[in-house]
């Protein structure tokens, strides 16, 4: 299902993110411009459209939004460093293994708030970036990751307790350089891991509220 960048109503304009409806039954509303005092009505009308498209969970965001908070999206960064004792093997994703990578990612991210589902069409972008990897120990997969232009686009530990080893191995591709990532505030285990490694919160990208 395609997103709608410009959704116009009598109350204002919003962008509708609908691509997650087939996978997670979720839709997202980004308020672009609302008439004075009409933002609530704009959100209601957008939400009604999203429900008609099959969304069961709907969230909205605006620069100065207030309401029942679903999650905040933090930006964090670090100067990448490596603990040699936690360094594992790194294998780039290839055309033969990209589907396995995508399946692992979708499985691990299925219950993480605001994590986008990776589709078959996304595989080409993943391959062309050259920064997607499997992290493994003696052939046993510990996790997966994707680093693109100094940003950690995706990371997931496949084996329980392997998070730090996965992160240090990924950071080895960026050692001494600034590495950024985005994480949902409700993903508490991930936030705690990043803080242990030395990532610092540098901003809040967006807040999503229940519609």
Secondary structure, DSSP 8 states (H G I E B T S, - for coil): ---EEEEEETTEEEEEE-TTHHHHSEEEEEEEEE-TT-HHHHHHHHHHHHHHTT-SEEEEE-TT--SSEEEEEEEEEEE----GGG--EEEE--TTTHHHHHHHHHHHHTTSTT-----GGGHHHHHHHS-EEEEEETTEEEEEEEEETTEEEEEEESSTT-HHHHHHHHHGGGTTSEEEEEEETT-HHHHHHHHHHT-EEEEEEEEEEE-
